[in-house]
Amino acid sequence: MTSKRRPDARCPLRPGEPCTLCQLDVTGPQDCPLVYLVMNDDELRAGLQETLRRGRADGDRPADRSVRS
């Protein structure tokens, strides 16, 4: 019998990066209080979308972020 591996959860606030379970008692983005707050606040969600849009326009890739100063 082969066991199926669950896919790694990705953080919607840090696209391209895995969910690091940075909050206590969290099993992934689906029950993360920070993700909940951002996604349920119109201004925060719009700010996140604008930041992501700018990053894509600048050609920013997730791997590039750690190199920038």
N, CA, C and O atoms as a CHARMM CRD file, in Angstrom:
* protein
*
  276
    1    1 MET  N      0.84300  -1.17900   0.00000 PROA 1      0.00000
    2    1 MET  CA     0.00000   0.00000   0.00000 PROA 1      0.00000
    3    1 MET  C      0.88900   1.24300   0.00000 PROA 1      0.00000
    4    1 MET  O      1.82000   1.35900   0.79600 PROA 1      0.00000
    5    2 THR  N      0.59100   2.13700  -0.88000 PROA 2      0.00000
    6    2 THR  CA     1.36200   3.37800  -0.96100 PROA 2      0.00000
    7    2 THR  C      0.62000   4.48800  -0.23500 PROA 2      0.00000
    8    2 THR  O     -0.59200   4.65100  -0.38200 PROA 2      0.00000
    9    3 SER  N      1.35900   5.23600   0.54000 PROA 3      0.00000
   10    3 SER  CA     0.71800   6.35300   1.23200 PROA 3      0.00000
   11    3 SER  C      0.90200   7.61800   0.40400 PROA 3      0.00000
   12    3 SER  O      1.96900   7.86400  -0.15800 PROA 3      0.00000
   13    4 LYS  N     -0.14400   8.40000   0.34300 PROA 4      0.00000
   14    4 LYS  CA    -0.07800   9.65400  -0.40100 PROA 4      0.00000
   15    4 LYS  C      0.45200  10.73900   0.52500 PROA 4      0.00000
   16    4 LYS  O      0.04100  10.84500   1.68000 PROA 4      0.00000
   17    5 ARG  N      1.34900  11.52500   0.01100 PROA 5      0.00000
   18    5 ARG  CA     1.91900  12.62300   0.78400 PROA 5      0.00000
   19    5 ARG  C      1.04400  13.85400   0.60900 PROA 5      0.00000
   20    5 ARG  O      0.66200  14.20000  -0.50900 PROA 5      0.00000
   21    6 ARG  N      0.72800  14.51300   1.71600 PROA 6      0.00000
   22    6 ARG  CA    -0.05000  15.74700   1.64500 PROA 6      0.00000
   23    6 ARG  C      0.82300  16.85600   1.06600 PROA 6      0.00000
   24    6 ARG  O      2.00800  16.94400   1.38800 PROA 6      0.00000
   25    7 PRO  N      0.25200  17.69400   0.22100 PROA 7      0.00000
   26    7 PRO  CA     1.03700  18.81100  -0.30600 PROA 7      0.00000
   27    7 PRO  C      1.37200  19.79500   0.81300 PROA 7      0.00000
   28    7 PRO  O      0.60400  19.96300   1.76000 PROA 7      0.00000
   29    8 ASP  N      2.51700  20.43600   0.68900 PROA 8      0.00000
   30    8 ASP  CA     2.90100  21.43700   1.67300 PROA 8      0.00000
   31    8 ASP  C      2.01100  22.66500   1.51400 PROA 8      0.00000
   32    8 ASP  O      1.78300  23.14600   0.40400 PROA 8      0.00000
   33    9 ALA  N      1.51500  23.15900   2.63600 PROA 9      0.00000
   34    9 ALA  CA     0.66700  24.35100   2.60300 PROA 9      0.00000
   35    9 ALA  C      1.51700  25.57200   2.28000 PROA 9      0.00000
   36    9 ALA  O      2.64100  25.69700   2.76600 PROA 9      0.00000
   37   10 ARG  N      0.99000  26.45900   1.47300 PROA 10     0.00000
   38   10 ARG  CA     1.67500  27.69600   1.10100 PROA 10     0.00000
   39   10 ARG  C      1.03200  28.86800   1.84000 PROA 10     0.00000
   40   10 ARG  O     -0.18400  28.90400   2.02700 PROA 10     0.00000
   41   11 CYS  N      1.84100  29.79900   2.24600 PROA 11     0.00000
   42   11 CYS  CA     1.34900  30.98300   2.94900 PROA 11     0.00000
   43   11 CYS  C      0.77500  31.97300   1.93900 PROA 11     0.00000
   44   11 CYS  O      1.49200  32.40500   1.03600 PROA 11     0.00000
   45   12 PRO  N     -0.50100  32.34300   2.06700 PROA 12     0.00000
   46   12 PRO  CA    -1.07400  33.30500   1.12800 PROA 12     0.00000
   47   12 PRO  C     -0.54200  34.72500   1.32600 PROA 12     0.00000
   48   12 PRO  O     -0.70000  35.57100   0.44500 PROA 12     0.00000
   49   13 LEU  N      0.07700  34.99100   2.45800 PROA 13     0.00000
   50   13 LEU  CA     0.63100  36.32200   2.71700 PROA 13     0.00000
   51   13 LEU  C      2.06200  36.44800   2.22400 PROA 13     0.00000
   52   13 LEU  O      2.56600  37.55600   2.04000 PROA 13     0.00000
   53   14 ARG  N      2.71400  35.31400   2.01100 PROA 14     0.00000
   54   14 ARG  CA     4.08600  35.27500   1.49300 PROA 14     0.00000
   55   14 ARG  C      4.11000  34.28400   0.33900 PROA 14     0.00000
   56   14 ARG  O      4.61700  33.17400   0.49900 PROA 14     0.00000
   57   15 PRO  N      3.57400  34.65600  -0.82100 PROA 15     0.00000
   58   15 PRO  CA     3.46200  33.72700  -1.94700 PROA 15     0.00000
   59   15 PRO  C      4.78900  33.06900  -2.30300 PROA 15     0.00000
   60   15 PRO  O      5.84300  33.70400  -2.30600 PROA 15     0.00000
   61   16 GLY  N      4.70300  31.79600  -2.59700 PROA 16     0.00000
   62   16 GLY  CA     5.89200  31.04100  -2.96400 PROA 16     0.00000
   63   16 GLY  C      6.61400  30.44300  -1.77600 PROA 16     0.00000
   64   16 GLY  O      7.53100  29.64000  -1.94800 PROA 16     0.00000
   65   17 GLU  N      6.21400  30.82200  -0.57200 PROA 17     0.00000
   66   17 GLU  CA     6.86400  30.30400   0.62400 PROA 17     0.00000
   67   17 GLU  C      5.91400  29.35800   1.35200 PROA 17     0.00000
   68   17 GLU  O      4.69800  29.54600   1.31900 PROA 17     0.00000
   69   18 PRO  N      6.46200  28.35700   1.99900 PROA 18     0.00000
   70   18 PRO  CA     5.59900  27.43000   2.73300 PROA 18     0.00000
   71   18 PRO  C      5.05500  28.06600   4.00100 PROA 18     0.00000
   72   18 PRO  O      5.63300  29.01400   4.53300 PROA 18     0.00000
   73   19 CYS  N      3.95500  27.54100   4.47100 PROA 19     0.00000
   74   19 CYS  CA     3.41300  27.95500   5.76300 PROA 19     0.00000
   75   19 CYS  C      4.37700  27.43500   6.82600 PROA 19     0.00000
   76   19 CYS  O      4.66800  26.24000   6.87900 PROA 19     0.00000
   77   20 THR  N      4.86300  28.33000   7.66300 PROA 20     0.00000
   78   20 THR  CA     5.83900  27.93300   8.68400 PROA 20     0.00000
   79   20 THR  C      5.18900  27.69200  10.03400 PROA 20     0.00000
   80   20 THR  O      5.87500  27.47100  11.03200 PROA 20     0.00000
   81   21 LEU  N      3.86300  27.73400  10.06100 PROA 21     0.00000
   82   21 LEU  CA     3.12700  27.53400  11.31000 PROA 21     0.00000
   83   21 LEU  C      3.65500  28.47800  12.39300 PROA 21     0.00000
   84   21 LEU  O      3.94000  28.06000  13.51500 PROA 21     0.00000
   85   22 CYS  N      3.78000  29.75100  12.03600 PROA 22     0.00000
   86   22 CYS  CA     4.39300  30.73600  12.93300 PROA 22     0.00000
   87   22 CYS  C      3.49600  31.12800  14.10400 PROA 22     0.00000
   88   22 CYS  O      3.96400  31.77500  15.04100 PROA 22     0.00000
   89   23 GLN  N      2.23500  30.75400  14.07100 PROA 23     0.00000
   90   23 GLN  CA     1.32900  31.02700  15.18100 PROA 23     0.00000
   91   23 GLN  C      1.09500  29.74100  15.97100 PROA 23     0.00000
   92   23 GLN  O      1.10600  28.64800  15.40600 PROA 23     0.00000
   93   24 LEU  N      0.88600  29.87800  17.27000 PROA 24     0.00000
   94   24 LEU  CA     0.60500  28.70500  18.09900 PROA 24     0.00000
   95   24 LEU  C     -0.73300  28.08000  17.71400 PROA 24     0.00000
   96   24 LEU  O     -1.65300  28.78300  17.29500 PROA 24     0.00000
   97   25 ASP  N     -0.83700  26.78400  17.85300 PROA 25     0.00000
   98   25 ASP  CA    -2.07600  26.03200  17.61800 PROA 25     0.00000
   99   25 ASP  C     -2.61500  26.17700  16.19700 PROA 25     0.00000
  100   25 ASP  O     -3.82800  26.13000  15.99300 PROA 25     0.00000
  101   26 VAL  N     -1.74500  26.34900  15.23000 PROA 26     0.00000
  102   26 VAL  CA    -2.15300  26.49200  13.83600 PROA 26     0.00000
  103   26 VAL  C     -1.70800  25.25400  13.07100 PROA 26     0.00000
  104   26 VAL  O     -0.60200  24.75000  13.27000 PROA 26     0.00000
  105   27 THR  N     -2.58300  24.77000  12.19300 PROA 27     0.00000
  106   27 THR  CA    -2.23600  23.60300  11.38500 PROA 27     0.00000
  107   27 THR  C     -1.94100  23.98200   9.93600 PROA 27     0.00000
  108   27 THR  O     -1.53300  23.13600   9.14000 PROA 27     0.00000
  109   28 GLY  N     -2.14600  25.23700   9.60000 PROA 28     0.00000
  110   28 GLY  CA    -1.89100  25.72000   8.24800 PROA 28     0.00000
  111   28 GLY  C     -2.59400  27.03900   8.01900 PROA 28     0.00000
  112   28 GLY  O     -3.16700  27.60000   8.95300 PROA 28     0.00000
  113   29 PRO  N     -2.56300  27.55200   6.79100 PROA 29     0.00000
  114   29 PRO  CA    -3.18500  28.84600   6.50200 PROA 29     0.00000
  115   29 PRO  C     -4.69200  28.86600   6.76900 PROA 29     0.00000
  116   29 PRO  O     -5.26700  29.91900   7.04600 PROA 29     0.00000
  117   30 GLN  N     -5.32000  27.70200   6.68600 PROA 30     0.00000
  118   30 GLN  CA    -6.77000  27.64800   6.85600 PROA 30     0.00000
  119   30 GLN  C     -7.22200  28.04200   8.25500 PROA 30     0.00000
  120   30 GLN  O     -8.36800  28.46000   8.42000 PROA 30     0.00000
  121   31 ASP  N     -6.37400  27.92500   9.26400 PROA 31     0.00000
  122   31 ASP  CA    -6.77400  28.34800  10.60800 PROA 31     0.00000
  123   31 ASP  C     -5.77000  29.31900  11.24000 PROA 31     0.00000
  124   31 ASP  O     -5.66500  29.41400  12.46300 PROA 31     0.00000
  125   32 CYS  N     -5.05000  30.02300  10.39800 PROA 32     0.00000
  126   32 CYS  CA    -4.06900  31.01500  10.85700 PROA 32     0.00000
  127   32 CYS  C     -4.79000  32.32800  11.17000 PROA 32     0.00000
  128   32 CYS  O     -5.49100  32.86500  10.31200 PROA 32     0.00000
  129   33 PRO  N     -4.62700  32.84700  12.38700 PROA 33     0.00000
  130   33 PRO  CA    -5.31400  34.09900  12.72500 PROA 33     0.00000
  131   33 PRO  C     -4.81200  35.29800  11.91800 PROA 33     0.00000
  132   33 PRO  O     -5.58900  36.20900  11.63300 PROA 33     0.00000
  133   34 LEU  N     -3.54700  35.31500  11.54800 PROA 34     0.00000
  134   34 LEU  CA    -3.02700  36.43000  10.75300 PROA 34     0.00000
  135   34 LEU  C     -3.63300  36.41800   9.34800 PROA 34     0.00000
  136   34 LEU  O     -4.03400  37.46200   8.83400 PROA 34     0.00000
  137   35 VAL  N     -3.69800  35.25100   8.73600 PROA 35     0.00000
  138   35 VAL  CA    -4.31900  35.13400   7.40900 PROA 35     0.00000
  139   35 VAL  C     -5.78400  35.54800   7.50200 PROA 35     0.00000
  140   35 VAL  O     -6.28600  36.25800   6.63000 PROA 35     0.00000
  141   36 TYR  N     -6.46700  35.11000   8.54900 PROA 36     0.00000
  142   36 TYR  CA    -7.87500  35.46700   8.74900 PROA 36     0.00000
  143   36 TYR  C     -8.04400  36.98700   8.83000 PROA 36     0.00000
  144   36 TYR  O     -8.91100  37.55800   8.17100 PROA 36     0.00000
  145   37 LEU  N     -7.20000  37.63700   9.65100 PROA 37     0.00000
  146   37 LEU  CA    -7.31200  39.08900   9.81500 PROA 37     0.00000
  147   37 LEU  C     -7.07300  39.83100   8.50500 PROA 37     0.00000
  148   37 LEU  O     -7.83000  40.73700   8.15600 PROA 37     0.00000
  149   38 VAL  N     -6.03500  39.45500   7.78800 PROA 38     0.00000
  150   38 VAL  CA    -5.71400  40.14700   6.53800 PROA 38     0.00000
  151   38 VAL  C     -6.80200  39.91300   5.49800 PROA 38     0.00000
  152   38 VAL  O     -7.23000  40.85500   4.83200 PROA 38     0.00000
  153   39 MET  N     -7.24600  38.68900   5.35200 PROA 39     0.00000
  154   39 MET  CA    -8.21700  38.37300   4.30600 PROA 39     0.00000
  155   39 MET  C     -9.62000  38.89800   4.61300 PROA 39     0.00000
  156   39 MET  O    -10.43800  39.02300   3.70200 PROA 39     0.00000
  157   40 ASN  N     -9.90800  39.20300   5.86700 PROA 40     0.00000
  158   40 ASN  CA   -11.23000  39.71100   6.22600 PROA 40     0.00000
  159   40 ASN  C    -11.25200  41.22000   6.44000 PROA 40     0.00000
  160   40 ASN  O    -12.28900  41.76900   6.81300 PROA 40     0.00000
  161   41 ASP  N    -10.14600  41.89400   6.21700 PROA 41     0.00000
  162   41 ASP  CA   -10.08000  43.35100   6.32900 PROA 41     0.00000
  163   41 ASP  C     -9.84300  43.90800   4.92600 PROA 41     0.00000
  164   41 ASP  O     -8.82300  43.62100   4.30100 PROA 41     0.00000
  165   42 ASP  N    -10.78000  44.69700   4.44400 PROA 42     0.00000
  166   42 ASP  CA   -10.70000  45.19900   3.06600 PROA 42     0.00000
  167   42 ASP  C     -9.42000  45.98500   2.79700 PROA 42     0.00000
  168   42 ASP  O     -8.79600  45.80600   1.75100 PROA 42     0.00000
  169   43 GLU  N     -9.02200  46.85200   3.72700 PROA 43     0.00000
  170   43 GLU  CA    -7.81500  47.66600   3.51400 PROA 43     0.00000
  171   43 GLU  C     -6.55000  46.81400   3.52600 PROA 43     0.00000
  172   43 GLU  O     -5.67400  46.99300   2.68000 PROA 43     0.00000
  173   44 LEU  N     -6.44800  45.88900   4.48100 PROA 44     0.00000
  174   44 LEU  CA    -5.26300  45.02800   4.54200 PROA 44     0.00000
  175   44 LEU  C     -5.16600  44.14000   3.30600 PROA 44     0.00000
  176   44 LEU  O     -4.08600  43.96800   2.74100 PROA 44     0.00000
  177   45 ARG  N     -6.30100  43.57600   2.88800 PROA 45     0.00000
  178   45 ARG  CA    -6.31000  42.70600   1.70700 PROA 45     0.00000
  179   45 ARG  C     -5.91200  43.50000   0.45700 PROA 45     0.00000
  180   45 ARG  O     -5.15100  43.01000  -0.37700 PROA 45     0.00000
  181   46 ALA  N     -6.43000  44.72600   0.33200 PROA 46     0.00000
  182   46 ALA  CA    -6.07400  45.56800  -0.81500 PROA 46     0.00000
  183   46 ALA  C     -4.58600  45.91500  -0.78400 PROA 46     0.00000
  184   46 ALA  O     -3.92800  45.92900  -1.82500 PROA 46     0.00000
  185   47 GLY  N     -4.05600  46.19400   0.40700 PROA 47     0.00000
  186   47 GLY  CA    -2.62800  46.48400   0.53300 PROA 47     0.00000
  187   47 GLY  C     -1.77500  45.29500   0.15000 PROA 47     0.00000
  188   47 GLY  O     -0.75300  45.45300  -0.51800 PROA 47     0.00000
  189   48 LEU  N     -2.17900  44.10800   0.56400 PROA 48     0.00000
  190   48 LEU  CA    -1.45400  42.88900   0.20500 PROA 48     0.00000
  191   48 LEU  C     -1.48200  42.68300  -1.30200 PROA 48     0.00000
  192   48 LEU  O     -0.45700  42.37800  -1.91100 PROA 48     0.00000
  193   49 GLN  N     -2.65200  42.84800  -1.90100 PROA 49     0.00000
  194   49 GLN  CA    -2.76600  42.67400  -3.35000 PROA 49     0.00000
  195   49 GLN  C     -1.89900  43.67300  -4.10200 PROA 49     0.00000
  196   49 GLN  O     -1.27300  43.32000  -5.10200 PROA 49     0.00000
  197   50 GLU  N     -1.85500  44.91900  -3.63000 PROA 50     0.00000
  198   50 GLU  CA    -1.02300  45.93800  -4.28200 PROA 50     0.00000
  199   50 GLU  C      0.45700  45.59200  -4.14500 PROA 50     0.00000
  200   50 GLU  O      1.21700  45.73700  -5.10200 PROA 50     0.00000
  201   51 THR  N      0.86500  45.14400  -2.97800 PROA 51     0.00000
  202   51 THR  CA     2.25900  44.75000  -2.75900 PROA 51     0.00000
  203   51 THR  C      2.64000  43.59500  -3.67500 PROA 51     0.00000
  204   51 THR  O      3.72000  43.59900  -4.26700 PROA 51     0.00000
  205   52 LEU  N      1.76300  42.61300  -3.79300 PROA 52     0.00000
  206   52 LEU  CA     2.03200  41.46800  -4.66400 PROA 52     0.00000
  207   52 LEU  C      2.07200  41.89500  -6.12800 PROA 52     0.00000
  208   52 LEU  O      2.90900  41.42000  -6.89500 PROA 52     0.00000
  209   53 ARG  N      1.17300  42.78400  -6.50900 PROA 53     0.00000
  210   53 ARG  CA     1.13000  43.27700  -7.89100 PROA 53     0.00000
  211   53 ARG  C      2.43200  44.01300  -8.22100 PROA 53     0.00000
  212   53 ARG  O      3.00800  43.80700  -9.29000 PROA 53     0.00000
  213   54 ARG  N      2.89600  44.87000  -7.30400 PROA 54     0.00000
  214   54 ARG  CA     4.15400  45.59400  -7.51700 PROA 54     0.00000
  215   54 ARG  C      5.32900  44.63400  -7.61700 PROA 54     0.00000
  216   54 ARG  O      6.22500  44.82000  -8.44000 PROA 54     0.00000
  217   55 GLY  N      5.32100  43.61400  -6.78000 PROA 55     0.00000
  218   55 GLY  CA     6.40000  42.63000  -6.81300 PROA 55     0.00000
  219   55 GLY  C      6.46300  41.89600  -8.13700 PROA 55     0.00000
  220   55 GLY  O      7.54600  41.65300  -8.66900 PROA 55     0.00000
  221   56 ARG  N      5.29800  41.54100  -8.67200 PROA 56     0.00000
  222   56 ARG  CA     5.26400  40.86700  -9.97400 PROA 56     0.00000
  223   56 ARG  C      5.71200  41.81300 -11.07600 PROA 56     0.00000
  224   56 ARG  O      6.41700  41.40100 -11.99600 PROA 56     0.00000
  225   57 ALA  N      5.31000  43.07700 -10.99200 PROA 57     0.00000
  226   57 ALA  CA     5.68900  44.05100 -12.01600 PROA 57     0.00000
  227   57 ALA  C      7.19600  44.29300 -12.01000 PROA 57     0.00000
  228   57 ALA  O      7.79200  44.54300 -13.05800 PROA 57     0.00000
  229   58 ASP  N      7.80700  44.21900 -10.83800 PROA 58     0.00000
  230   58 ASP  CA     9.25700  44.41600 -10.72000 PROA 58     0.00000
  231   58 ASP  C     10.03600  43.14900 -11.03300 PROA 58     0.00000
  232   58 ASP  O     11.26600  43.15000 -11.01800 PROA 58     0.00000
  233   59 GLY  N      9.32200  42.07300 -11.31400 PROA 59     0.00000
  234   59 GLY  CA     9.99800  40.81200 -11.59700 PROA 59     0.00000
  235   59 GLY  C     10.49300  40.12200 -10.34300 PROA 59     0.00000
  236   59 GLY  O     11.36500  39.25600 -10.41200 PROA 59     0.00000
  237   60 ASP  N      9.94500  40.49800  -9.19900 PROA 60     0.00000
  238   60 ASP  CA    10.34800  39.90200  -7.92300 PROA 60     0.00000
  239   60 ASP  C      9.85300  38.46800  -7.85200 PROA 60     0.00000
  240   60 ASP  O      8.67400  38.18800  -8.06700 PROA 60     0.00000
  241   61 ARG  N     10.76300  37.57800  -7.55100 PROA 61     0.00000
  242   61 ARG  CA    10.41100  36.18200  -7.33300 PROA 61     0.00000
  243   61 ARG  C     10.63800  35.89200  -5.86600 PROA 61     0.00000
  244   61 ARG  O     11.48100  36.54000  -5.24600 PROA 61     0.00000
  245   62 PRO  N      9.91600  34.93900  -5.28100 PROA 62     0.00000
  246   62 PRO  CA    10.10000  34.62800  -3.86200 PROA 62     0.00000
  247   62 PRO  C     11.55000  34.38100  -3.48000 PROA 62     0.00000
  248   62 PRO  O     11.96600  34.78000  -2.39200 PROA 62     0.00000
  249   63 ALA  N     12.32900  33.73900  -4.33500 PROA 63     0.00000
  250   63 ALA  CA    13.72300  33.44400  -3.99900 PROA 63     0.00000
  251   63 ALA  C     14.56400  34.71300  -3.96800 PROA 63     0.00000
  252   63 ALA  O     15.58700  34.75700  -3.28400 PROA 63     0.00000
  253   64 ASP  N     14.14600  35.75400  -4.70300 PROA 64     0.00000
  254   64 ASP  CA    14.90800  36.99800  -4.75600 PROA 64     0.00000
  255   64 ASP  C     14.80600  37.80900  -3.47400 PROA 64     0.00000
  256   64 ASP  O     15.70000  38.60100  -3.17800 PROA 64     0.00000
  257   65 ARG  N     13.74800  37.63100  -2.71500 PROA 65     0.00000
  258   65 ARG  CA    13.50100  38.46100  -1.54400 PROA 65     0.00000
  259   65 ARG  C     14.58500  38.34900  -0.49500 PROA 65     0.00000
  260   65 ARG  O     14.94400  39.34700   0.12900 PROA 65     0.00000
  261   66 SER  N     15.11000  37.16200  -0.28800 PROA 66     0.00000
  262   66 SER  CA    16.09800  36.98400   0.76700 PROA 66     0.00000
  263   66 SER  C     17.43300  37.62200   0.40800 PROA 66     0.00000
  264   66 SER  O     18.26200  37.85100   1.28900 PROA 66     0.00000
  265   67 VAL  N     17.65200  37.91000  -0.85900 PROA 67     0.00000
  266   67 VAL  CA    18.92100  38.46100  -1.30400 PROA 67     0.00000
  267   67 VAL  C     18.92100  39.98100  -1.22100 PROA 67     0.00000
  268   67 VAL  O     19.97600  40.59600  -1.06500 PROA 67     0.00000
  269   68 ARG  N     17.75000  40.58500  -1.32300 PROA 68     0.00000
  270   68 ARG  CA    17.65400  42.04600  -1.32000 PROA 68     0.00000
  271   68 ARG  C     17.99600  42.62700   0.03700 PROA 68     0.00000
  272   68 ARG  O     17.80500  41.99600   1.07700 PROA 68     0.00000
  273   69 SER  N     18.51100  43.85500  -0.00200 PROA 69     0.00000
  274   69 SER  CA    18.80300  44.53200   1.26300 PROA 69     0.00000
  275   69 SER  C     18.04700  45.82700   1.37500 PROA 69     0.00000
  276   69 SER  O     18.17200  46.53100   2.37700 PROA 69     0.00000
